[in-house]
Amino acid sequence: MRNTVNMRRLQVIDPEFEVFVMRTTLLWACLLLAGCAAIEQQPAGPSGVAFYLSGRVSVKYGTEAVSGKISWQHDADSDDLLISTPLGQGVARIVRRDTLVNLTTSDQKAYQADDVETLTEQVLGWRLPLAGLPDWVRGRAAAGAQVQTRLDGSSRLAELRQSGWLVEFLDYNGANGLPARLRLSREDVEIRLVIDQWRGAP
């Protein structure tokens, strides 16, 4: 049985949340309630951060599947990650400050924990490996955890196994040498990430 985290509902105080009527279809509807408030459409600008990226994400978990957009601002002390529907309506915003993580859904429900993977699994239905992801999207293993790697013909990472995840590097950006497409899998979860835009140093 998976360990649970102690979550408590918080009052949402972000003034930039706007009211919208949910129009997307299929499984996004399970995450959105009619008449709920839209999540801020993009994290703050990339000034002074380690990196900012945006792209597309698709997730298969169990018998379910969802897809949409992702915007993510990261530095050593914080993360601000927004997951949106293909039409750009906010579904979930994940904000980390040091070891504390807040997840806010589009119906203004907020949850807090220090375990991102368990928190996202309980709220969204699938695990997001935020601890290792900042390194993996830059084509390297995360520090402090055992890793197994395999290189491609150009001596770049083709795949790595770390912290229970298999990360496959499906394509690299020819301009900056960073991963452009990744597939992350663990047990019954598969996350595909396509990075369309990069800002910041590797």
C-alpha positions as CSV (number, residue, x, y, z in Angstrom):
1,M,0.0,0.0,0.0
2,R,1.4,3.4,-0.9
3,N,2.3,5.8,1.9
4,T,0.0,8.7,2.2
5,V,0.9,12.3,3.0
6,N,-0.9,14.6,5.4
7,M,-2.7,17.1,3.2
8,R,-4.9,19.9,4.3
9,R,-7.1,22.1,2.1
10,L,-5.9,25.7,2.0
11,Q,-7.7,28.9,1.2
12,V,-6.7,30.0,-2.3
13,I,-5.4,33.6,-2.1
14,D,-4.0,34.0,-5.7
15,P,-5.8,37.2,-6.9
16,E,-5.1,36.3,-10.6
17,F,-7.5,33.4,-10.7
18,E,-10.4,34.1,-13.2
19,V,-13.8,32.5,-13.5
20,F,-14.4,30.4,-16.6
21,V,-16.8,27.8,-17.8
22,M,-15.3,24.4,-18.5
23,R,-15.5,23.5,-22.2
24,T,-12.8,20.9,-22.7
25,T,-13.8,17.2,-23.0
26,L,-13.0,13.7,-22.0
27,L,-10.8,13.1,-19.0
28,W,-9.9,16.8,-18.3
29,A,-13.5,17.1,-17.3
30,C,-12.7,14.8,-14.3
31,L,-10.3,17.5,-13.1
32,L,-12.5,20.5,-13.7
33,L,-16.0,21.3,-12.3
34,A,-18.5,23.5,-14.1
35,G,-18.1,27.2,-13.2
36,C,-14.7,26.7,-11.5
37,A,-12.0,29.4,-11.5
38,A,-9.2,29.3,-14.1
39,I,-5.6,29.0,-12.9
40,E,-3.1,31.7,-13.8
41,Q,-2.0,30.9,-17.3
42,Q,1.8,31.1,-17.0
43,P,4.3,31.3,-14.2
44,A,6.1,34.5,-13.6
45,G,8.9,35.5,-16.0
46,P,12.2,33.7,-16.2
47,S,14.4,36.5,-14.8
48,G,17.0,35.2,-12.4
49,V,15.9,31.5,-12.5
50,A,17.8,28.4,-13.5
51,F,15.5,27.7,-16.4
52,Y,12.0,28.3,-17.9
53,L,10.5,25.8,-20.3
54,S,7.2,25.2,-22.0
55,G,5.8,22.4,-24.0
56,R,3.3,19.6,-24.2
57,V,2.7,16.7,-21.9
58,S,0.7,13.5,-22.1
59,V,0.1,11.0,-19.3
60,K,-1.2,7.4,-19.2
61,Y,-2.0,6.0,-15.8
62,G,-3.8,2.8,-15.4
63,T,-6.6,2.8,-17.9
64,E,-6.7,6.6,-18.1
65,A,-4.9,9.1,-20.4
66,V,-4.7,12.9,-20.5
67,S,-2.7,15.4,-22.5
68,G,-2.2,19.1,-22.4
69,K,0.4,21.9,-22.1
70,I,3.1,22.6,-19.5
71,S,4.8,25.8,-18.4
72,W,7.6,25.5,-15.8
73,Q,9.9,27.9,-14.0
74,H,12.6,26.3,-11.9
75,D,15.5,27.4,-9.6
76,A,17.3,25.7,-6.7
77,D,14.8,26.9,-4.1
78,S,11.5,26.9,-6.0
79,D,9.3,25.6,-8.8
80,D,6.3,27.1,-10.4
81,L,4.6,24.6,-12.8
82,L,1.3,25.0,-14.6
83,I,-0.5,22.2,-16.4
84,S,-3.2,23.3,-18.8
85,T,-5.7,21.7,-21.2
86,P,-4.9,21.7,-24.9
87,L,-7.1,24.8,-25.1
88,G,-4.9,26.6,-22.5
89,Q,-7.2,26.4,-19.5
90,G,-5.4,25.8,-16.3
91,V,-5.9,22.4,-14.7
92,A,-3.3,22.3,-11.9
93,R,-0.6,24.6,-10.6
94,I,2.2,23.2,-8.5
95,V,4.3,25.6,-6.5
96,R,7.4,24.5,-4.5
97,R,9.1,26.7,-2.0
98,D,12.1,24.8,-0.5
99,T,10.6,21.5,0.7
100,L,7.0,22.6,0.9
101,V,4.7,22.1,-2.1
102,N,1.3,23.5,-2.8
103,L,-1.0,22.1,-5.5
104,T,-4.0,24.2,-6.6
105,T,-6.7,22.8,-8.9
106,S,-9.0,24.8,-11.1
107,D,-11.9,24.7,-8.7
108,Q,-9.9,26.6,-6.1
109,K,-9.0,23.7,-4.0
110,A,-5.5,23.8,-2.6
111,Y,-3.4,21.0,-1.1
112,Q,-0.1,21.0,0.6
113,A,2.6,18.4,1.3
114,D,6.3,17.8,1.2
115,D,6.1,14.8,-1.1
116,V,5.3,15.8,-4.6
117,E,4.9,12.4,-6.1
118,T,2.4,11.2,-3.5
119,L,0.6,14.6,-3.6
120,T,0.1,14.6,-7.4
121,E,-1.0,10.9,-7.3
122,Q,-3.7,11.6,-4.7
123,V,-5.0,14.8,-6.3
124,L,-4.4,14.3,-10.1
125,G,-4.3,10.5,-10.2
126,W,-0.7,10.2,-11.4
127,R,2.8,10.7,-10.0
128,L,5.0,13.7,-11.1
129,P,8.7,13.1,-10.3
130,L,9.5,16.8,-9.6
131,A,12.6,15.9,-7.5
132,G,14.6,14.4,-10.4
133,L,12.9,16.2,-13.3
134,P,15.0,19.4,-13.3
135,D,18.1,17.4,-14.0
136,W,16.4,14.9,-16.3
137,V,15.1,17.6,-18.7
138,R,18.6,18.9,-18.9
139,G,20.0,15.5,-20.0
140,R,21.7,14.4,-16.8
141,A,21.1,12.3,-13.8
142,A,20.0,13.8,-10.5
143,A,22.6,14.1,-7.8
144,G,22.4,12.0,-4.6
145,A,20.6,8.9,-6.0
146,Q,21.9,5.7,-7.5
147,V,21.6,5.7,-11.3
148,Q,22.0,3.3,-14.3
149,T,22.6,4.9,-17.6
150,R,22.9,4.0,-21.3
151,L,24.4,6.3,-23.9
152,D,23.6,6.7,-27.6
153,G,26.0,6.8,-30.5
154,S,26.7,10.5,-29.8
155,S,27.6,9.9,-26.2
156,R,24.4,11.5,-25.0
157,L,22.1,9.9,-22.5
158,A,19.7,7.5,-24.2
159,E,18.1,6.3,-21.0
160,L,18.6,6.3,-17.2
161,R,17.0,4.5,-14.3
162,Q,16.8,6.4,-11.1
163,S,14.6,6.7,-8.1
164,G,12.2,4.1,-9.5
165,W,11.8,5.8,-12.8
166,L,12.9,4.9,-16.3
167,V,13.7,8.0,-18.3
168,E,14.1,7.7,-22.1
169,F,15.6,10.5,-24.1
170,L,13.9,10.2,-27.4
171,D,15.2,13.3,-29.2
172,Y,17.6,16.2,-28.6
173,N,17.4,19.8,-29.7
174,G,20.1,20.4,-32.3
175,A,20.4,24.1,-31.4
176,N,21.1,23.8,-27.7
177,G,21.9,20.1,-27.2
178,L,19.2,19.7,-24.6
179,P,16.5,17.0,-24.6
180,A,13.5,17.8,-26.8
181,R,11.4,14.7,-26.1
182,L,11.4,12.4,-23.1
183,R,9.4,9.4,-21.9
184,L,9.2,8.7,-18.2
185,S,7.7,5.5,-16.9
186,R,7.1,3.8,-13.5
187,E,4.8,1.0,-12.7
188,D,1.5,2.0,-14.4
189,V,2.4,5.6,-15.2
190,E,3.9,6.9,-18.4
191,I,4.6,10.6,-19.0
192,R,5.7,11.9,-22.4
193,L,7.2,15.4,-22.4
194,V,7.8,17.5,-25.5
195,I,9.8,20.7,-24.8
196,D,9.0,23.4,-27.3
197,Q,10.8,26.4,-25.6
198,W,13.8,26.7,-23.4
199,R,15.1,29.8,-21.6
200,G,18.0,29.8,-19.1
201,A,21.3,28.0,-18.7
202,P,21.6,24.2,-18.9
